[in-house]
Amino acid sequence: MRSTESLKVLIGLCLIAAVIVSVPACAPQPVESTVFEGATLIDGTGAPPIEDAVVVVRDGRIECAGSEGDCSIPSGAETVDLSGRWIAPGLVDAHVHFAQTAWADGRPDGMNVTDEYPYEQVVAERKTEPDTYYRSYLCSGVTAVYDVGGFPWSWDLRDDAEASVRAPHVAAAGPLITWVTPRMSLAAEQVMIEMDSVESARAAARYVAAFDTDSVKVWFLSVPEESREEMDARLLAVGEEARSLGLPLIVHATSLREAKVALRAGAHLLVHSVSDQPVDEEFLSLASEQGTIYNPTLIVGENWSAMYLFAHSGETPAIDDPHNCVDPATRQKILSTPEYIDHPSVAQMTEEEAQARRDRVETQNQTMAENLRRVHEAGITIAMGTDAGNPFTVHGPSVYAEMERMQASGLEPADILVMATRNGAMAMGREDDLGTLEVGKVADFIVLEANPLDDIANLRTITSVARAGQLMPIAELAFDPAR
C-alpha cells in the first residue's frame, strides 16, 4: 500500500494534470479488451464446439474467438473465467410484434377487451415503453429481434435499440400490406394498409420504402376462389415493386396455395409454416430456387387457442418463464384469463366445441411438424421465430418452447441453434455483423450451464447475456413477479 505522503503527492499530480488538460486525468481508464476464457464455444456457424475456448472482445466486437492457441490475450485485458460453461451467440427471434402484448388487449380482433383496456391506450403504452420488452428479450438471451408488422413507430425503435446494450438489435417491416379489410387501426395510425388494387399495392410498397423500412410485408390470408386471380396479381405487383426498390419481400401465408404465390412473387422470408396441408415438390423447388427463408412459428396457433380454452374452463394458465423475464403487468393479464369465462367469445362454447378446437390444433401441429422436417431435408434455410406478442406468446422466453417444439418435430439441437442465431440474422439482413461469434461481429452471446447441443432445452440454463461484450447476469435483468 502507498504511504500517506505518497498518496498526497499522487493526488497533487492528478489535480495539476486535470487543470492543464481540463479533464479528470487520473480517472480510471476504460479497459480496451475483455477476454472470456475457459468455456466451450459454439460459434453459431454449425462448426464443432471448441473446448476451453477464448473469446476476445474489443470495443464491443469480437477480435478473436477460438482455441487458446488461436487467440492471444492482449496485455492489460480484463479476463472473465467461464470454465465449465458454454458460450453461444445471442438468440435471434425472427418474428415479433412490439405493438402486441401477449394477451387479448393487444389483439382486439380476437377476444375483445377494449371496454376494460382501450386499444388506444394499450398501443400508446407499447410505443412509449419498449424497454419493458427489451428487458424481457435480453433476460431470455435474445439479442436481436425482427418486428415483422407494426405501427409506423416500430421503425423508430431501431436506432435507439442499436445504440443501447440494454436492448436487442431491432429490424422492422412497419405496417402490413393486405387484401383483407384493415384491422386494429387507430384514428391517426394504422398497422395494416389495404391493397385494393394493383396500383394501390404498388403505392403501399413505395410508402413503407419511404421510411427506410427493412422489408415489405404482405399479410396474405387464404383467398376466396372467385378472387384469386386478382389477389395474386396484387401480391405479385408488391413483389415486383419491392425488387425495384431493393427491399426484401416477406409474406404471411399459412396455406400452401398462397405460400406458392408468395414464392413466385419473390418472398425472401415466409413468416409462418404452411399449416393447411403437406408441402409438395413444387413448393420445395420454388423455395429452393428463390433462396427463401422459412420461419415455422410452431407454438403461436396453439397459444391463441389456449387463451380461449383457459377462459372457457376457468382454469389458471401457467406461464413458461423460467427466469422471471415476463413483466408483472403482462403476467397479471395472462393470469386473469379465467375471469373472462363469461366473455361473449367463450360463454357459448360447449365442451364439444372446446374439444374440436383442441383436435384442430393437434392436426395443425402434426402438419407443421412434418412440413418443417421436409423443408429442412430439402436444404431450405430455416429461421426460428415465435410471433411474440400474440396471446400467450410472451416476448422473450417464448423462444424456449418454440425451439423445443422444433426439436420435438425431429430437428437436431445443433441445427436448431444455427436457425436461432445465424439464420435469424440472415432473415433480418444482419448476417454481416450478427448471428455468429466470428471476428469483426458484434459481441452478442449467452453463457449457459449445460450443453445446448445435447438438448436444446439446455438453453434454459442461461446465466448471463452479453450485448456488445457487456456481460449482464440474467438475475439482474429479471422482473420481480410480485410487483
C-alpha positions in Angstrom: 0.0 0.0 0.0 1.1 3.6 -0.7 2.1 5.7 2.3 0.1 8.7 3.2 2.8 11.1 1.9 3.0 9.2 -1.4 -0.8 9.4 -1.8 -0.8 13.1 -1.2 1.8 13.6 -3.9 -0.2 11.4 -6.3 -3.4 13.4 -5.6 -1.5 16.7 -6.2 -0.1 15.5 -9.5 -3.6 14.4 -10.6 -5.0 17.9 -9.7 -2.2 19.6 -11.7 -2.9 17.3 -14.7 -6.6 18.0 -14.5 -6.0 21.8 -14.6 -3.7 21.6 -17.6 -5.9 19.4 -19.8 -9.3 20.3 -18.3 -10.2 16.6 -17.9 -10.0 14.2 -15.0 -6.6 12.9 -16.0 -6.4 10.3 -13.2 -9.9 8.9 -13.7 -10.0 5.1 -14.2 -9.2 4.3 -17.8 -11.6 2.1 -19.7 -10.4 -1.5 -20.3 -9.7 -1.8 -24.1 -10.3 -5.5 -24.3 -12.1 -8.2 -22.4 -11.2 -11.9 -22.6 -13.8 -14.5 -21.8 -12.0 -17.8 -21.3 -12.5 -21.4 -20.3 -15.9 -22.1 -21.7 -16.9 -24.4 -24.6 -17.5 -22.2 -27.6 -20.4 -22.8 -30.0 -20.0 -20.2 -32.7 -23.3 -20.4 -34.5 -21.9 -21.4 -37.9 -22.5 -25.1 -37.4 -18.8 -25.8 -36.8 -17.9 -28.3 -34.0 -17.7 -26.7 -30.5 -14.3 -25.7 -29.1 -13.5 -26.6 -25.6 -11.5 -24.3 -23.2 -12.0 -21.5 -25.7 -11.0 -17.9 -25.7 -13.3 -15.0 -26.9 -11.5 -11.6 -27.1 -13.8 -8.6 -27.3 -12.6 -5.1 -28.1 -14.9 -2.1 -28.5 -18.0 -4.3 -28.5 -16.8 -6.5 -31.3 -15.1 -9.9 -31.5 -11.4 -9.7 -32.0 -10.8 -13.4 -31.8 -12.9 -16.5 -31.0 -11.3 -19.9 -30.9 -8.9 -22.1 -29.0 -6.3 -20.7 -26.6 -3.6 -21.3 -29.2 -5.5 -19.3 -31.8 -6.2 -16.3 -29.7 -3.5 -14.3 -27.9 -4.6 -12.4 -24.8 -4.0 -8.7 -25.1 -1.8 -7.0 -22.5 -3.9 -5.4 -19.8 -7.1 -7.0 -20.9 -9.8 -7.8 -18.3 -10.4 -11.5 -18.1 -13.6 -13.4 -17.2 -13.3 -17.0 -16.2 -16.2 -19.1 -17.6 -14.7 -22.5 -17.0 -17.3 -25.3 -17.1 -19.8 -23.1 -19.1 -20.9 -22.9 -22.7 -20.9 -19.8 -24.9 -23.2 -19.5 -27.8 -24.3 -16.5 -29.9 -27.2 -14.4 -28.7 -30.5 -15.8 -29.9 -32.5 -14.1 -32.7 -36.2 -14.1 -32.7 -37.0 -13.5 -36.3 -40.8 -12.9 -35.8 -42.1 -10.5 -33.1 -44.6 -7.7 -32.8 -43.8 -4.8 -30.4 -47.3 -3.4 -30.6 -48.8 -6.6 -29.3 -48.9 -7.5 -25.6 -49.1 -11.4 -25.5 -52.7 -11.1 -24.3 -56.2 -10.1 -25.6 -55.7 -6.4 -25.1 -53.2 -6.3 -27.9 -55.4 -8.1 -30.4 -58.9 -6.6 -30.2 -59.8 -8.5 -33.4 -59.8 -11.6 -31.2 -61.2 -11.7 -27.7 -62.2 -8.0 -27.5 -61.5 -6.4 -24.1 -61.4 -2.8 -25.2 -64.0 -1.7 -22.6 -61.5 -2.5 -19.9 -58.3 -1.9 -21.9 -58.9 0.8 -24.5 -56.8 -0.1 -27.6 -55.6 3.4 -28.0 -54.0 3.3 -24.5 -52.6 -0.1 -25.0 -50.8 0.9 -28.2 -49.6 4.2 -26.6 -48.0 2.3 -23.7 -46.3 -0.1 -26.1 -45.0 2.9 -28.2 -43.6 4.7 -25.2 -42.4 1.8 -23.1 -40.4 -0.5 -25.4 -37.8 -1.0 -22.7 -40.2 -3.5 -21.0 -39.9 -5.9 -23.9 -36.2 -5.1 -24.5 -35.5 -6.3 -21.0 -37.6 -9.4 -21.5 -35.7 -10.3 -24.6 -32.2 -9.8 -23.1 -33.3 -11.7 -19.9 -34.1 -14.7 -22.2 -30.9 -14.5 -24.1 -32.4 -12.8 -27.2 -30.1 -10.1 -28.5 -31.8 -9.4 -31.9 -35.5 -9.3 -33.0 -37.4 -8.7 -36.2 -40.7 -6.9 -35.9 -42.4 -8.2 -39.0 -45.5 -6.0 -38.8 -46.5 -3.0 -36.7 -47.4 0.7 -36.5 -45.1 3.2 -38.2 -43.5 3.9 -34.8 -41.9 0.5 -34.9 -39.3 1.9 -37.4 -38.3 4.4 -34.7 -37.2 1.7 -32.3 -34.3 0.7 -34.4 -31.7 3.4 -33.8 -32.2 3.7 -30.1 -32.1 -0.1 -29.6 -29.0 -0.4 -31.8 -27.1 2.2 -29.6 -28.0 0.5 -26.3 -26.5 -2.5 -24.6 -29.8 -2.8 -22.7 -31.8 -3.6 -25.8 -31.7 -6.2 -28.6 -31.0 -5.1 -32.1 -34.3 -4.4 -33.9 -35.3 -4.7 -37.6 -38.8 -3.6 -38.5 -41.1 -4.1 -41.5 -43.7 -1.4 -40.5 -47.3 -1.7 -41.5 -48.6 -4.8 -43.2 -50.0 -4.7 -46.7 -53.1 -6.9 -47.2 -56.1 -7.5 -49.3 -58.2 -8.0 -46.1 -60.1 -5.1 -44.7 -57.6 -3.5 -42.3 -58.0 -4.3 -38.6 -56.6 -2.8 -35.4 -56.1 0.7 -36.9 -56.3 3.9 -34.8 -57.6 7.3 -35.7 -54.2 8.6 -36.9 -52.2 5.4 -37.2 -52.6 2.1 -38.9 -50.9 -1.2 -38.7 -52.4 -2.5 -42.0 -52.6 -1.0 -45.5 -55.2 -2.3 -47.8 -54.1 -3.2 -51.3 -57.5 -2.8 -53.0 -55.9 -2.7 -56.5 -52.7 -3.5 -58.2 -51.9 0.3 -58.3 -52.6 0.7 -54.5 -50.5 -2.4 -53.8 -47.5 -0.8 -55.6 -48.2 2.5 -53.8 -48.2 0.7 -50.4 -44.7 -0.7 -51.1 -43.4 2.7 -52.0 -44.9 4.1 -48.8 -43.1 1.8 -46.5 -39.9 2.2 -48.6 -40.0 6.0 -47.9 -39.5 5.2 -44.2 -36.3 3.2 -44.8 -38.1 0.0 -43.9 -36.2 -3.2 -43.5 -38.6 -5.1 -45.7 -42.0 -5.0 -47.4 -44.5 -7.3 -45.6 -47.7 -8.7 -47.0 -50.4 -10.4 -44.9 -51.7 -12.8 -47.5 -54.5 -14.9 -46.0 -56.3 -17.6 -47.9 -58.0 -16.1 -50.8 -61.7 -16.8 -51.8 -61.7 -18.8 -55.1 -63.6 -16.2 -57.0 -60.9 -13.5 -56.1 -57.8 -15.5 -56.5 -56.6 -14.1 -59.8 -57.0 -10.5 -58.8 -55.4 -11.0 -55.3 -52.5 -13.0 -56.8 -51.8 -10.1 -59.2 -51.7 -7.6 -56.3 -49.2 -9.7 -54.4 -47.1 -10.2 -57.5 -47.2 -6.4 -58.0 -45.9 -5.8 -54.4 -43.1 -8.3 -55.0 -42.1 -6.6 -58.3 -42.2 -3.1 -56.6 -40.1 -4.4 -53.7 -37.5 -5.7 -56.0 -37.3 -2.4 -57.9 -36.9 -0.7 -54.5 -34.1 -3.1 -53.4 -36.2 -4.3 -50.5 -36.8 -7.9 -49.4 -40.4 -9.2 -49.5 -41.8 -11.1 -46.5 -45.1 -12.8 -46.6 -47.6 -14.2 -44.1 -49.1 -17.1 -45.9 -50.1 -20.2 -44.0 -51.9 -22.1 -46.8 -50.0 -24.0 -49.4 -51.6 -22.3 -52.4 -51.0 -18.8 -51.1 -47.4 -19.7 -50.0 -46.6 -20.7 -53.5 -47.9 -17.4 -54.9 -45.7 -15.7 -52.3 -42.7 -17.7 -53.6 -43.4 -16.7 -57.2 -43.6 -13.1 -56.0 -40.0 -13.5 -54.7 -40.6 -13.9 -51.0 -37.3 -13.6 -49.1 -39.0 -14.8 -45.9 -42.1 -16.8 -45.2 -43.0 -15.8 -41.7 -45.2 -18.9 -40.9 -45.4 -22.6 -41.5 -47.6 -24.0 -44.2 -50.2 -25.5 -41.9 -53.2 -26.5 -44.0 -51.7 -29.4 -45.9 -48.3 -31.1 -46.6 -45.9 -29.1 -48.7 -45.3 -30.6 -52.1 -42.3 -30.8 -54.5 -43.4 -27.6 -56.3 -43.3 -25.6 -53.1 -39.9 -27.1 -52.1 -38.5 -26.3 -55.6 -39.8 -22.8 -55.6 -38.4 -22.1 -52.1 -35.0 -23.5 -53.1 -34.8 -21.5 -56.3 -35.7 -18.3 -54.5 -33.4 -18.9 -51.6 -36.4 -18.2 -49.3 -36.1 -18.5 -45.6 -38.8 -20.5 -43.8 -39.9 -19.2 -40.4 -42.1 -22.0 -38.8 -43.7 -20.3 -35.7 -44.9 -23.6 -34.3 -46.4 -22.5 -31.0 -48.4 -19.4 -31.7 -51.6 -21.0 -33.0 -51.8 -23.3 -30.1 -51.2 -20.4 -27.8 -54.1 -18.4 -29.4 -56.4 -21.3 -28.8 -55.1 -21.7 -25.2 -56.4 -18.2 -24.3 -59.9 -19.2 -25.3 -59.7 -22.6 -23.7 -58.5 -21.3 -20.4 -61.2 -18.7 -20.4 -63.7 -21.4 -21.1 -62.5 -23.8 -18.4 -61.9 -21.1 -15.7 -58.5 -22.7 -15.0 -55.4 -20.6 -14.4 -52.8 -20.9 -17.2 -49.1 -21.5 -16.4 -46.6 -19.0 -17.8 -43.4 -20.7 -19.2 -40.9 -18.2 -17.8 -38.0 -19.9 -16.1 -36.1 -16.7 -15.2 -39.0 -14.3 -14.4 -38.3 -12.4 -17.7 -42.0 -11.5 -18.2 -43.0 -8.2 -16.8 -45.6 -8.1 -14.0 -48.3 -6.3 -16.0 -48.2 -8.9 -18.8 -48.1 -11.7 -16.2 -51.2 -10.3 -14.4 -53.2 -10.1 -17.6 -52.4 -13.6 -18.7 -53.2 -15.0 -15.2 -56.5 -13.1 -15.3 -57.8 -15.1 -18.3 -60.1 -17.3 -16.3 -62.0 -14.2 -15.2 -63.3 -13.9 -18.7 -65.3 -17.1 -18.6 -68.4 -15.1 -19.4 -66.9 -13.2 -22.3 -69.1 -13.4 -25.5 -66.3 -15.2 -27.4 -66.2 -18.1 -24.9 -69.5 -18.0 -22.9 -71.4 -20.1 -25.5 -68.6 -22.6 -26.1 -69.6 -26.2 -25.4 -67.2 -28.8 -24.2 -67.6 -30.5 -27.6 -66.6 -27.3 -29.3 -63.6 -26.9 -27.0 -62.5 -30.4 -27.8 -62.9 -29.8 -31.5 -60.6 -26.8 -31.1 -58.0 -28.9 -29.4 -58.3 -31.5 -32.2 -57.8 -28.9 -34.9 -54.7 -27.6 -33.0 -53.3 -31.1 -32.8 -53.9 -31.8 -36.5 -52.3 -28.5 -37.4 -49.3 -29.2 -35.2 -48.7 -32.5 -36.9 -48.9 -30.9 -40.3 -46.5 -28.1 -39.3 -44.0 -30.6 -37.8 -44.0 -32.8 -40.9 -43.6 -29.7 -43.2 -40.7 -28.5 -41.1 -38.9 -31.8 -41.5 -39.5 -31.8 -45.2 -38.3 -28.2 -45.6 -35.2 -29.0 -43.6 -34.4 -32.1 -45.6 -34.8 -30.1 -48.8 -31.9 -27.8 -47.6 -34.1 -24.7 -47.3 -32.9 -22.1 -44.8 -35.0 -22.1 -41.6 -35.0 -19.2 -39.1 -36.5 -19.5 -35.6 -39.3 -17.1 -34.7 -42.1 -17.1 -32.2 -44.7 -14.5 -33.4 -44.3 -13.0 -29.9 -47.0 -10.5 -28.8 -49.8 -12.7 -29.9 -51.9 -14.1 -27.0 -49.9 -16.3 -24.6 -46.8 -16.0 -26.8 -44.8 -13.8 -24.5 -41.9 -11.6 -25.5 -38.6 -13.2 -24.6 -39.0 -16.7 -23.0 -41.3 -18.0 -25.7 -38.1 -18.8 -27.7 -37.5 -21.8 -25.4 -40.9 -23.5 -26.2 -40.5 -22.7 -29.9 -37.1 -24.3 -30.2 -38.2 -27.3 -28.1 -41.1 -27.8 -30.5 -38.7 -27.7 -33.4 -36.6 -30.4 -31.7 -39.8 -32.5 -31.0 -40.5 -32.2 -34.7 -37.3 -34.1 -35.4 -34.6 -31.4 -35.9 -31.3 -31.8 -34.2 -30.2 -29.3 -31.5 -27.1 -28.3 -33.4 -29.2 -27.3 -36.4 -31.8 -25.5 -34.3 -29.1 -23.4 -32.7 -27.9 -22.2 -36.1 -31.6 -21.5 -37.1 -31.9 -19.4 -33.9 -28.7 -17.4 -34.4 -27.0 -17.2 -37.8 -30.2 -17.8 -39.9 -32.2 -15.4 -37.8 -29.6 -12.7 -38.6 -29.9 -13.6 -42.3 -33.7 -13.2 -42.1 -33.1 -9.7 -40.6 -30.5 -8.8 -43.2 -27.9 -8.5 -40.5 -25.7 -11.6 -41.2 -22.6 -9.4 -41.8 -22.4 -8.4 -38.1 -24.8 -10.5 -36.1 -25.7 -14.2 -35.5 -22.3 -15.9 -35.1 -19.3 -15.5 -32.9 -16.7 -14.6 -35.6 -14.0 -11.9 -35.9 -15.5 -8.5 -36.6 -19.0 -9.3 -35.5 -20.8 -7.6 -32.6 -20.0 -9.5 -29.4 -23.6 -10.7 -28.5 -23.5 -14.0 -26.7 -25.1 -16.1 -24.0 -23.5 -18.1 -21.2 -25.0 -21.5 -20.3 -24.6 -24.1 -17.6 -25.4 -27.0 -19.8 -24.7 -28.0 -23.4 -27.5 -27.0 -25.8 -26.1 -29.4 -28.4 -27.2 -32.3 -26.1 -30.7 -30.9 -25.7 -32.0 -27.6 -27.0 -33.9 -27.2 -23.7 -30.5 -26.6 -22.1 -30.8 -23.0 -23.4 -32.9 -22.6 -20.3 -29.8 -22.8 -18.2 -28.6 -19.4 -19.3 -26.8 -17.5 -16.6 -25.6 -14.3 -18.4 -26.1 -12.5 -21.7 -23.6 -10.2 -23.4 -24.7 -7.3 -25.6 -21.8 -5.7 -27.4 -19.5 -7.5 -25.0 -21.2 -6.1 -21.9 -21.9 -9.2 -19.7 -25.2 -9.0 -17.7 -26.3 -11.6 -15.2 -29.8 -12.9 -16.0 -30.8 -12.4 -12.4 -30.2 -8.7 -12.7 -32.5 -8.5 -15.8 -35.3 -10.5 -14.3 -38.5 -8.8 -13.0 -40.0 -9.3 -9.6 -43.2 -11.2 -10.4 -44.9 -9.9 -7.2 -44.6 -6.2 -8.2 
